[in-house]
Amino acid sequence: MSKYLLNKFLYTVDRDPELVERYRESPRETVSWWETERAGELLNAIPAEATTWLRFTDEEREALAAHDYVKLFELGAHPFLTLTLFIALFERDHAEPLAFQRQYAAELAHFSLPYPDITT
């Protein structure tokens, strides 16, 4: 598992409005495309360097494809990266201000210290 790769996905998708929309509408396809086409390029890997750190685990891939930020947190994705991306994805679906942020906090409330390790 590469938490760095997982966090890099969250970071790069969040910073591109077109990718945010693509990920919102077609998450599984976007994750597959990003992993195949962008991961190595963004991490300056040469084509011959096909190591596991350039691929998501099945568990990571599924959590990303399902927009499962609770599972992503459990897997060690950085909570600020998941929060900012998922605000971009889903805040518009809530009428009340900060409603998504409250939902995010409530869904992660069952975690207690020590939190999952977020070091990369």
N, CA, C and O atoms as CSV, one atom per row, in Angstrom:
chain,resi,resn,atom,element,x,y,z
A,1,MET,N,N,0.843,-1.176,0.000
A,1,MET,CA,C,0.000,0.000,0.000
A,1,MET,C,C,0.887,1.236,0.000
A,1,MET,O,O,1.900,1.292,0.696
A,2,SER,N,N,0.492,2.216,-0.785
A,2,SER,CA,C,1.220,3.477,-0.818
A,2,SER,C,C,0.302,4.612,-0.406
A,2,SER,O,O,-0.500,5.099,-1.203
A,3,LYS,N,N,0.426,5.030,0.848
A,3,LYS,CA,C,-0.379,6.165,1.287
A,3,LYS,C,C,-0.006,7.415,0.508
A,3,LYS,O,O,-0.839,8.295,0.292
A,4,TYR,N,N,1.252,7.488,0.086
A,4,TYR,CA,C,1.665,8.637,-0.708
A,4,TYR,C,C,0.860,8.694,-2.008
A,4,TYR,O,O,0.372,9.759,-2.386
A,5,LEU,N,N,0.722,7.570,-2.684
A,5,LEU,CA,C,-0.034,7.527,-3.936
A,5,LEU,C,C,-1.499,7.869,-3.690
A,5,LEU,O,O,-2.102,8.619,-4.459
A,6,LEU,N,N,-2.059,7.333,-2.643
A,6,LEU,CA,C,-3.439,7.623,-2.279
A,6,LEU,C,C,-3.628,9.120,-2.031
A,6,LEU,O,O,-4.570,9.725,-2.543
A,7,ASN,N,N,-2.740,9.706,-1.252
A,7,ASN,CA,C,-2.823,11.138,-0.967
A,7,ASN,C,C,-2.554,11.983,-2.212
A,7,ASN,O,O,-3.144,13.050,-2.379
A,8,LYS,N,N,-1.681,11.514,-3.068
A,8,LYS,CA,C,-1.399,12.234,-4.321
A,8,LYS,C,C,-2.647,12.267,-5.203
A,8,LYS,O,O,-2.931,13.286,-5.832
A,9,PHE,N,N,-3.381,11.180,-5.253
A,9,PHE,CA,C,-4.642,11.156,-6.000
A,9,PHE,C,C,-5.591,12.207,-5.441
A,9,PHE,O,O,-6.115,13.033,-6.189
A,10,LEU,N,N,-5.816,12.180,-4.133
A,10,LEU,CA,C,-6.742,13.122,-3.511
A,10,LEU,C,C,-6.323,14.567,-3.781
A,10,LEU,O,O,-7.156,15.415,-4.099
A,11,TYR,N,N,-5.035,14.832,-3.652
A,11,TYR,CA,C,-4.510,16.180,-3.845
A,11,TYR,C,C,-4.658,16.654,-5.294
A,11,TYR,O,O,-5.130,17.765,-5.539
A,12,THR,N,N,-4.260,15.822,-6.245
A,12,THR,CA,C,-4.273,16.267,-7.644
A,12,THR,C,C,-5.690,16.376,-8.197
A,12,THR,O,O,-5.978,17.283,-8.978
A,13,VAL,N,N,-6.565,15.479,-7.809
A,13,VAL,CA,C,-7.954,15.579,-8.283
A,13,VAL,C,C,-8.603,16.829,-7.702
A,13,VAL,O,O,-9.313,17.543,-8.411
A,14,ASP,N,N,-8.373,17.100,-6.440
A,14,ASP,CA,C,-8.983,18.254,-5.788
A,14,ASP,C,C,-8.562,19.579,-6.414
A,14,ASP,O,O,-9.316,20.551,-6.362
A,15,ARG,N,N,-7.388,19.631,-6.995
A,15,ARG,CA,C,-6.884,20.887,-7.539
A,15,ARG,C,C,-7.251,21.121,-9.002
A,15,ARG,O,O,-6.817,22.108,-9.595
A,16,ASP,N,N,-8.032,20.239,-9.579
A,16,ASP,CA,C,-8.433,20.369,-10.982
A,16,ASP,C,C,-9.953,20.255,-11.070
A,16,ASP,O,O,-10.493,19.156,-10.945
A,17,PRO,N,N,-10.654,21.378,-11.283
A,17,PRO,CA,C,-12.128,21.338,-11.309
A,17,PRO,C,C,-12.701,20.330,-12.308
A,17,PRO,O,O,-13.733,19.714,-12.042
A,18,GLU,N,N,-12.049,20.162,-13.437
A,18,GLU,CA,C,-12.533,19.175,-14.407
A,18,GLU,C,C,-12.396,17.753,-13.863
A,18,GLU,O,O,-13.279,16.920,-14.065
A,19,LEU,N,N,-11.290,17.479,-13.174
A,19,LEU,CA,C,-11.111,16.154,-12.571
A,19,LEU,C,C,-12.085,15.926,-11.424
A,19,LEU,O,O,-12.559,14.807,-11.227
A,20,VAL,N,N,-12.385,16.967,-10.673
A,20,VAL,CA,C,-13.376,16.838,-9.601
A,20,VAL,C,C,-14.704,16.375,-10.192
A,20,VAL,O,O,-15.333,15.450,-9.678
A,21,GLU,N,N,-15.123,17.024,-11.274
A,21,GLU,CA,C,-16.393,16.656,-11.910
A,21,GLU,C,C,-16.339,15.256,-12.508
A,21,GLU,O,O,-17.297,14.488,-12.419
A,22,ARG,N,N,-15.221,14.945,-13.107
A,22,ARG,CA,C,-15.055,13.603,-13.674
A,22,ARG,C,C,-15.128,12.542,-12.580
A,22,ARG,O,O,-15.784,11.514,-12.747
A,23,TYR,N,N,-14.457,12.795,-11.470
A,23,TYR,CA,C,-14.458,11.861,-10.343
A,23,TYR,C,C,-15.848,11.765,-9.717
A,23,TYR,O,O,-16.254,10.685,-9.289
A,24,ARG,N,N,-16.569,12.855,-9.660
A,24,ARG,CA,C,-17.932,12.840,-9.119
A,24,ARG,C,C,-18.857,11.985,-9.982
A,24,ARG,O,O,-19.639,11.185,-9.467
A,25,GLU,N,N,-18.761,12.162,-11.288
A,25,GLU,CA,C,-19.673,11.487,-12.208
A,25,GLU,C,C,-19.279,10.041,-12.519
A,25,GLU,O,O,-20.147,9.182,-12.678
A,26,SER,N,N,-17.989,9.773,-12.606
A,26,SER,CA,C,-17.503,8.428,-12.984
A,26,SER,C,C,-16.308,8.053,-12.105
A,26,SER,O,O,-15.174,8.003,-12.580
A,27,PRO,N,N,-16.564,7.794,-10.841
A,27,PRO,CA,C,-15.434,7.570,-9.930
A,27,PRO,C,C,-14.561,6.373,-10.296
A,27,PRO,O,O,-13.335,6.484,-10.297
A,28,ARG,N,N,-15.165,5.243,-10.605
A,28,ARG,CA,C,-14.374,4.044,-10.901
A,28,ARG,C,C,-13.487,4.253,-12.126
A,28,ARG,O,O,-12.313,3.882,-12.125
A,29,GLU,N,N,-14.055,4.843,-13.159
A,29,GLU,CA,C,-13.295,5.100,-14.384
A,29,GLU,C,C,-12.194,6.132,-14.141
A,29,GLU,O,O,-11.093,6.011,-14.679
A,30,THR,N,N,-12.491,7.131,-13.341
A,30,THR,CA,C,-11.490,8.160,-13.052
A,30,THR,C,C,-10.329,7.582,-12.257
A,30,THR,O,O,-9.169,7.881,-12.543
A,31,VAL,N,N,-10.629,6.767,-11.274
A,31,VAL,CA,C,-9.572,6.138,-10.471
A,31,VAL,C,C,-8.702,5.266,-11.360
A,31,VAL,O,O,-7.475,5.328,-11.277
A,32,SER,N,N,-9.314,4.462,-12.202
A,32,SER,CA,C,-8.565,3.582,-13.104
A,32,SER,C,C,-7.688,4.395,-14.058
A,32,SER,O,O,-6.509,4.093,-14.238
A,33,TRP,N,N,-8.273,5.423,-14.664
A,33,TRP,CA,C,-7.521,6.285,-15.580
A,33,TRP,C,C,-6.349,6.948,-14.868
A,33,TRP,O,O,-5.227,6.941,-15.375
A,34,TRP,N,N,-6.603,7.517,-13.700
A,34,TRP,CA,C,-5.557,8.233,-12.971
A,34,TRP,C,C,-4.424,7.292,-12.598
A,34,TRP,O,O,-3.250,7.629,-12.753
A,35,GLU,N,N,-4.778,6.121,-12.109
A,35,GLU,CA,C,-3.768,5.144,-11.705
A,35,GLU,C,C,-2.917,4.713,-12.895
A,35,GLU,O,O,-1.699,4.577,-12.773
A,36,THR,N,N,-3.554,4.500,-14.042
A,36,THR,CA,C,-2.848,4.033,-15.236
A,36,THR,C,C,-2.073,5.143,-15.935
A,36,THR,O,O,-0.924,4.949,-16.330
A,37,GLU,N,N,-2.692,6.290,-16.084
A,37,GLU,CA,C,-2.133,7.359,-16.911
A,37,GLU,C,C,-1.358,8.428,-16.156
A,37,GLU,O,O,-0.394,8.976,-16.690
A,38,ARG,N,N,-1.751,8.732,-14.943
A,38,ARG,CA,C,-1.176,9.879,-14.255
A,38,ARG,C,C,-0.214,9.545,-13.131
A,38,ARG,O,O,0.722,10.304,-12.880
A,39,ALA,N,N,-0.420,8.432,-12.452
A,39,ALA,CA,C,0.371,8.127,-11.260
A,39,ALA,C,C,1.870,8.150,-11.543
A,39,ALA,O,O,2.620,8.850,-10.862
A,40,GLY,N,N,2.303,7.400,-12.527
A,40,GLY,CA,C,3.732,7.353,-12.843
A,40,GLY,C,C,4.271,8.688,-13.308
A,40,GLY,O,O,5.383,9.075,-12.949
A,41,GLU,N,N,3.488,9.390,-14.103
A,41,GLU,CA,C,3.893,10.708,-14.614
A,41,GLU,C,C,4.063,11.714,-13.469
A,41,GLU,O,O,5.047,12.454,-13.425
A,42,LEU,N,N,3.110,11.734,-12.557
A,42,LEU,CA,C,3.175,12.684,-11.448
A,42,LEU,C,C,4.280,12.370,-10.464
A,42,LEU,O,O,4.799,13.263,-9.795
A,43,LEU,N,N,4.633,11.116,-10.378
A,43,LEU,CA,C,5.679,10.720,-9.436
A,43,LEU,C,C,7.031,10.552,-10.113
A,43,LEU,O,O,7.964,10.002,-9.528
A,44,ASN,N,N,7.131,11.031,-11.353
A,44,ASN,CA,C,8.381,11.010,-12.109
A,44,ASN,C,C,8.985,9.617,-12.260
A,44,ASN,O,O,10.204,9.446,-12.230
A,45,ALA,N,N,8.122,8.641,-12.419
A,45,ALA,CA,C,8.597,7.274,-12.595
A,45,ALA,C,C,8.875,7.020,-14.074
A,45,ALA,O,O,8.193,7.553,-14.948
A,46,ILE,N,N,9.874,6.209,-14.333
A,46,ILE,CA,C,10.147,5.813,-15.708
A,46,ILE,C,C,9.291,4.594,-16.032
A,46,ILE,O,O,8.956,3.831,-15.126
A,47,PRO,N,N,8.926,4.388,-17.296
A,47,PRO,CA,C,8.030,3.279,-17.651
A,47,PRO,C,C,8.468,1.905,-17.148
A,47,PRO,O,O,7.625,1.074,-16.809
A,48,ALA,N,N,9.754,1.662,-17.097
A,48,ALA,CA,C,10.242,0.354,-16.658
A,48,ALA,C,C,10.057,0.151,-15.152
A,48,ALA,O,O,10.215,-0.961,-14.649
A,49,GLU,N,N,9.728,1.214,-14.447
A,49,GLU,CA,C,9.599,1.155,-12.994
A,49,GLU,C,C,8.154,0.858,-12.602
A,49,GLU,O,O,7.450,1.741,-12.112
A,50,ALA,N,N,7.723,-0.345,-12.808
A,50,ALA,CA,C,6.350,-0.742,-12.511
A,50,ALA,C,C,6.310,-1.432,-11.152
A,50,ALA,O,O,6.192,-2.655,-11.072
A,51,THR,N,N,6.407,-0.657,-10.105
A,51,THR,CA,C,6.430,-1.212,-8.763
A,51,THR,C,C,5.072,-1.033,-8.100
A,51,THR,O,O,4.211,-0.316,-8.609
A,52,THR,N,N,4.891,-1.687,-6.966
A,52,THR,CA,C,3.611,-1.613,-6.269
A,52,THR,C,C,3.318,-0.210,-5.740
A,52,THR,O,O,2.153,0.116,-5.515
A,53,TRP,N,N,4.311,0.613,-5.540
A,53,TRP,CA,C,4.022,1.956,-5.040
A,53,TRP,C,C,3.384,2.836,-6.108
A,53,TRP,O,O,2.961,3.954,-5.814
A,54,LEU,N,N,3.309,2.342,-7.358
A,54,LEU,CA,C,2.621,3.064,-8.424
A,54,LEU,C,C,1.222,2.516,-8.681
A,54,LEU,O,O,0.581,2.881,-9.667
A,55,ARG,N,N,0.746,1.642,-7.798
A,55,ARG,CA,C,-0.590,1.073,-7.950
A,55,ARG,C,C,-1.309,1.115,-6.607
A,55,ARG,O,O,-0.702,0.957,-5.548
A,56,PHE,N,N,-2.610,1.332,-6.682
A,56,PHE,CA,C,-3.434,1.250,-5.482
A,56,PHE,C,C,-3.641,-0.214,-5.132
A,56,PHE,O,O,-3.605,-1.082,-6.004
A,57,THR,N,N,-3.855,-0.478,-3.870
A,57,THR,CA,C,-4.298,-1.812,-3.484
A,57,THR,C,C,-5.765,-1.934,-3.901
A,57,THR,O,O,-6.421,-0.933,-4.189
A,58,ASP,N,N,-6.262,-3.145,-3.929
A,58,ASP,CA,C,-7.679,-3.338,-4.258
A,58,ASP,C,C,-8.565,-2.581,-3.272
A,58,ASP,O,O,-9.580,-2.001,-3.658
A,59,GLU,N,N,-8.180,-2.589,-2.015
A,59,GLU,CA,C,-8.955,-1.913,-0.972
A,59,GLU,C,C,-8.964,-0.392,-1.184
A,59,GLU,O,O,-10.005,0.251,-1.049
A,60,GLU,N,N,-7.816,0.169,-1.512
A,60,GLU,CA,C,-7.735,1.605,-1.801
A,60,GLU,C,C,-8.561,1.961,-3.035
A,60,GLU,O,O,-9.334,2.919,-3.031
A,61,ARG,N,N,-8.382,1.173,-4.078
A,61,ARG,CA,C,-9.091,1.409,-5.339
A,61,ARG,C,C,-10.603,1.381,-5.120
A,61,ARG,O,O,-11.326,2.234,-5.634
A,62,GLU,N,N,-11.071,0.403,-4.360
A,62,GLU,CA,C,-12.504,0.285,-4.101
A,62,GLU,C,C,-13.017,1.449,-3.253
A,62,GLU,O,O,-14.091,1.985,-3.527
A,63,ALA,N,N,-12.269,1.840,-2.239
A,63,ALA,CA,C,-12.681,2.975,-1.397
A,63,ALA,C,C,-12.744,4.262,-2.219
A,63,ALA,O,O,-13.670,5.057,-2.057
A,64,LEU,N,N,-11.770,4.469,-3.092
A,64,LEU,CA,C,-11.796,5.644,-3.963
A,64,LEU,C,C,-12.981,5.584,-4.918
A,64,LEU,O,O,-13.672,6.584,-5.108
A,65,ALA,N,N,-13.222,4.432,-5.517
A,65,ALA,CA,C,-14.307,4.286,-6.480
A,65,ALA,C,C,-15.672,4.447,-5.817
A,65,ALA,O,O,-16.629,4.870,-6.466
A,66,ALA,N,N,-15.770,4.116,-4.535
A,66,ALA,CA,C,-17.034,4.217,-3.810
A,66,ALA,C,C,-17.206,5.572,-3.118
A,66,ALA,O,O,-18.211,5.799,-2.444
A,67,HIS,N,N,-16.236,6.467,-3.278
A,67,HIS,CA,C,-16.250,7.752,-2.557
A,67,HIS,C,C,-16.366,7.509,-1.048
A,67,HIS,O,O,-17.054,8.254,-0.349
A,68,ASP,N,N,-15.706,6.486,-0.558
A,68,ASP,CA,C,-15.810,6.082,0.844
A,68,ASP,C,C,-14.712,6.751,1.672
A,68,ASP,O,O,-13.660,6.162,1.922
A,69,TYR,N,N,-14.974,7.985,2.089
A,69,TYR,CA,C,-13.949,8.735,2.814
A,69,TYR,C,C,-13.696,8.171,4.205
A,69,TYR,O,O,-12.612,8.374,4.751
A,70,VAL,N,N,-14.649,7.478,4.790
A,70,VAL,CA,C,-14.416,6.838,6.086
A,70,VAL,C,C,-13.377,5.730,5.915
A,70,VAL,O,O,-12.436,5.630,6.703
A,71,LYS,N,N,-13.545,4.907,4.896
A,71,LYS,CA,C,-12.582,3.836,4.628
A,71,LYS,C,C,-11.221,4.422,4.260
A,71,LYS,O,O,-10.187,3.899,4.675
A,72,LEU,N,N,-11.216,5.508,3.481
A,72,LEU,CA,C,-9.951,6.139,3.115
A,72,LEU,C,C,-9.210,6.618,4.367
A,72,LEU,O,O,-7.996,6.443,4.478
A,73,PHE,N,N,-9.938,7.220,5.303
A,73,PHE,CA,C,-9.325,7.648,6.565
A,73,PHE,C,C,-8.770,6.439,7.315
A,73,PHE,O,O,-7.661,6.479,7.847
A,74,GLU,N,N,-9.548,5.377,7.347
A,74,GLU,CA,C,-9.124,4.137,7.998
A,74,GLU,C,C,-7.836,3.595,7.373
A,74,GLU,O,O,-6.984,3.038,8.066
A,75,LEU,N,N,-7.708,3.767,6.052
A,75,LEU,CA,C,-6.523,3.279,5.337
A,75,LEU,C,C,-5.325,4.210,5.487
A,75,LEU,O,O,-4.225,3.872,5.050
A,76,GLY,N,N,-5.523,5.378,6.099
A,76,GLY,CA,C,-4.413,6.284,6.330
A,76,GLY,C,C,-4.347,7.472,5.403
A,76,GLY,O,O,-3.347,8.190,5.402
A,77,ALA,N,N,-5.394,7.707,4.603
A,77,ALA,CA,C,-5.424,8.914,3.772
A,77,ALA,C,C,-5.488,10.122,4.700
A,77,ALA,O,O,-6.116,10.077,5.758
A,78,HIS,N,N,-4.834,11.190,4.290
A,78,HIS,CA,C,-4.799,12.374,5.137
A,78,HIS,C,C,-6.196,12.986,5.246
A,78,HIS,O,O,-6.840,13.222,4.224
A,79,PRO,N,N,-6.678,13.249,6.472
A,79,PRO,CA,C,-8.045,13.743,6.637
A,79,PRO,C,C,-8.293,15.108,5.994
A,79,PRO,O,O,-9.413,15.370,5.556
A,80,PHE,N,N,-7.309,15.970,5.923
A,80,PHE,CA,C,-7.520,17.271,5.278
A,80,PHE,C,C,-7.671,17.115,3.770
A,80,PHE,O,O,-8.443,17.837,3.139
A,81,LEU,N,N,-6.930,16.166,3.194
A,81,LEU,CA,C,-7.058,15.931,1.757
A,81,LEU,C,C,-8.406,15.317,1.415
A,81,LEU,O,O,-9.028,15.694,0.422
A,82,THR,N,N,-8.860,14.372,2.232
A,82,THR,CA,C,-10.173,13.792,1.955
A,82,THR,C,C,-11.258,14.836,2.168
A,82,THR,O,O,-12.189,14.932,1.369
A,83,LEU,N,N,-11.151,15.605,3.217
A,83,LEU,CA,C,-12.183,16.608,3.493
A,83,LEU,C,C,-12.283,17.631,2.368
A,83,LEU,O,O,-13.386,17.920,1.906
A,84,THR,N,N,-11.174,18.179,1.922
A,84,THR,CA,C,-11.257,19.216,0.890
A,84,THR,C,C,-11.789,18.671,-0.429
A,84,THR,O,O,-12.584,19.333,-1.096
A,85,LEU,N,N,-11.361,17.473,-0.811
A,85,LEU,CA,C,-11.873,16.898,-2.055
A,85,LEU,C,C,-13.358,16.575,-1.941
A,85,LEU,O,O,-14.127,16.867,-2.857
A,86,PHE,N,N,-13.763,15.982,-0.841
A,86,PHE,CA,C,-15.161,15.595,-0.718
A,86,PHE,C,C,-16.082,16.796,-0.504
A,86,PHE,O,O,-17.270,16.719,-0.817
A,87,ILE,N,N,-15.559,17.892,0.020
A,87,ILE,CA,C,-16.335,19.144,0.030
A,87,ILE,C,C,-16.593,19.560,-1.414
A,87,ILE,O,O,-17.719,19.900,-1.775
A,88,ALA,N,N,-15.553,19.534,-2.235
A,88,ALA,CA,C,-15.715,19.900,-3.650
A,88,ALA,C,C,-16.705,18.986,-4.358
A,88,ALA,O,O,-17.443,19.430,-5.238
A,89,LEU,N,N,-16.726,17.718,-3.981
A,89,LEU,CA,C,-17.621,16.758,-4.618
A,89,LEU,C,C,-19.071,16.890,-4.150
A,89,LEU,O,O,-19.992,16.817,-4.964
A,90,PHE,N,N,-19.277,17.083,-2.855
A,90,PHE,CA,C,-20.614,16.885,-2.309
A,90,PHE,C,C,-21.225,18.044,-1.532
A,90,PHE,O,O,-22.393,17.967,-1.149
A,91,GLU,N,N,-20.490,19.094,-1.292
A,91,GLU,CA,C,-21.074,20.206,-0.533
A,91,GLU,C,C,-22.309,20.765,-1.242
A,91,GLU,O,O,-23.274,21.161,-0.588
A,92,ARG,N,N,-22.283,20.799,-2.560
A,92,ARG,CA,C,-23.398,21.357,-3.339
A,92,ARG,C,C,-24.697,20.561,-3.176
A,92,ARG,O,O,-25.775,21.062,-3.495
A,93,ASP,N,N,-24.598,19.330,-2.685
A,93,ASP,CA,C,-25.782,18.505,-2.503
A,93,ASP,C,C,-26.506,18.786,-1.183
A,93,ASP,O,O,-27.542,18.184,-0.901
A,94,HIS,N,N,-25.966,19.691,-0.385
A,94,HIS,CA,C,-26.546,20.012,0.921
A,94,HIS,C,C,-27.025,21.464,0.928
A,94,HIS,O,O,-26.316,22.361,0.472
A,95,ALA,N,N,-28.205,21.681,1.437
A,95,ALA,CA,C,-28.785,23.030,1.449
A,95,ALA,C,C,-28.228,23.888,2.580
A,95,ALA,O,O,-28.046,25.093,2.407
A,96,GLU,N,N,-27.963,23.296,3.710
A,96,GLU,CA,C,-27.486,24.046,4.872
A,96,GLU,C,C,-25.984,24.316,4.790
A,96,GLU,O,O,-25.228,23.460,4.331
A,97,PRO,N,N,-25.545,25.496,5.231
A,97,PRO,CA,C,-24.100,25.767,5.281
A,97,PRO,C,C,-23.391,24.754,6.197
A,97,PRO,O,O,-23.899,24.395,7.259
A,98,LEU,N,N,-22.257,24.323,5.776
A,98,LEU,CA,C,-21.405,23.378,6.515
A,98,LEU,C,C,-22.061,22.012,6.766
A,98,LEU,O,O,-21.579,21.241,7.595
A,99,ALA,N,N,-23.134,21.716,6.069
A,99,ALA,CA,C,-23.831,20.443,6.290
A,99,ALA,C,C,-22.939,19.255,5.932
A,99,ALA,O,O,-22.915,18.258,6.653
A,100,PHE,N,N,-22.207,19.358,4.819
A,100,PHE,CA,C,-21.338,18.230,4.475
A,100,PHE,C,C,-20.219,18.075,5.488
A,100,PHE,O,O,-19.876,16.953,5.861
A,101,GLN,N,N,-19.647,19.179,5.939
A,101,GLN,CA,C,-18.567,19.097,6.921
A,101,GLN,C,C,-19.060,18.451,8.218
A,101,GLN,O,O,-18.333,17.676,8.839
A,102,ARG,N,N,-20.276,18.761,8.623
A,102,ARG,CA,C,-20.841,18.134,9.822
A,102,ARG,C,C,-21.078,16.643,9.584
A,102,ARG,O,O,-20.856,15.823,10.475
A,103,GLN,N,N,-21.529,16.299,8.380
A,103,GLN,CA,C,-21.731,14.885,8.044
A,103,GLN,C,C,-20.398,14.144,8.079
A,103,GLN,O,O,-20.308,13.046,8.627
A,104,TYR,N,N,-19.378,14.739,7.500
A,104,TYR,CA,C,-18.038,14.150,7.483
A,104,TYR,C,C,-17.565,13.888,8.915
A,104,TYR,O,O,-17.090,12.797,9.231
A,105,ALA,N,N,-17.699,14.897,9.772
A,105,ALA,CA,C,-17.270,14.758,11.167
A,105,ALA,C,C,-18.068,13.673,11.880
A,105,ALA,O,O,-17.507,12.880,12.637
A,106,ALA,N,N,-19.365,13.639,11.641
A,106,ALA,CA,C,-20.205,12.633,12.296
A,106,ALA,C,C,-19.824,11.220,11.851
A,106,ALA,O,O,-19.800,10.294,12.662
A,107,GLU,N,N,-19.529,11.062,10.574
A,107,GLU,CA,C,-19.193,9.726,10.068
A,107,GLU,C,C,-17.808,9.262,10.503
A,107,GLU,O,O,-17.513,8.067,10.469
A,108,LEU,N,N,-16.959,10.203,10.912
A,108,LEU,CA,C,-15.630,9.832,11.422
A,108,LEU,C,C,-15.577,9.862,12.952
A,108,LEU,O,O,-14.533,9.583,13.541
A,109,ALA,N,N,-16.693,10.197,13.592
A,109,ALA,CA,C,-16.713,10.376,15.045
A,109,ALA,C,C,-16.400,9.103,15.822
A,109,ALA,O,O,-15.984,9.177,16.978
A,110,HIS,N,N,-16.592,7.948,15.215
A,110,HIS,CA,C,-16.333,6.701,15.940
A,110,HIS,C,C,-14.842,6.416,16.111
A,110,HIS,O,O,-14.467,5.528,16.876
A,111,PHE,N,N,-14.004,7.152,15.417
A,111,PHE,CA,C,-12.557,6.980,15.594
A,111,PHE,C,C,-12.129,7.680,16.874
A,111,PHE,O,O,-12.618,8.763,17.195
A,112,SER,N,N,-11.223,7.060,17.593
A,112,SER,CA,C,-10.663,7.691,18.775
A,112,SER,C,C,-9.149,7.628,18.677
A,112,SER,O,O,-8.598,6.906,17.846
A,113,LEU,N,N,-8.500,8.373,19.512
A,113,LEU,CA,C,-7.042,8.370,19.488
A,113,LEU,C,C,-6.514,7.004,19.906
A,113,LEU,O,O,-7.142,6.368,20.753
A,114,PRO,N,N,-5.457,6.537,19.395
A,114,PRO,CA,C,-4.716,7.160,18.282
A,114,PRO,C,C,-5.427,6.927,16.965
A,114,PRO,O,O,-5.933,5.837,16.698
A,115,TYR,N,N,-5.458,7.967,16.145
A,115,TYR,CA,C,-6.054,7.863,14.828
A,115,TYR,C,C,-5.199,6.970,13.947
A,115,TYR,O,O,-4.043,6.694,14.269
A,116,PRO,N,N,-5.770,6.515,12.827
A,116,PRO,CA,C,-4.927,5.743,11.897
A,116,PRO,C,C,-3.699,6.554,11.479
A,116,PRO,O,O,-3.755,7.780,11.379
A,117,ASP,N,N,-2.633,5.879,11.246
A,117,ASP,CA,C,-1.373,6.513,10.870
A,117,ASP,C,C,-1.506,7.155,9.498
A,117,ASP,O,O,-1.842,6.477,8.527
A,118,ILE,N,N,-1.246,8.466,9.406
A,118,ILE,CA,C,-1.348,9.167,8.126
A,118,ILE,C,C,0.013,9.520,7.548
A,118,ILE,O,O,0.090,10.257,6.565
A,119,THR,N,N,1.086,9.011,8.139
A,119,THR,CA,C,2.401,9.302,7.591
A,119,THR,C,C,2.581,8.565,6.278
A,119,THR,O,O,2.028,7.483,6.078
A,120,THR,N,N,3.359,9.162,5.384
A,120,THR,CA,C,3.596,8.529,4.094
A,120,THR,C,C,5.000,7.975,4.025
A,120,THR,O,O,5.388,7.400,3.007
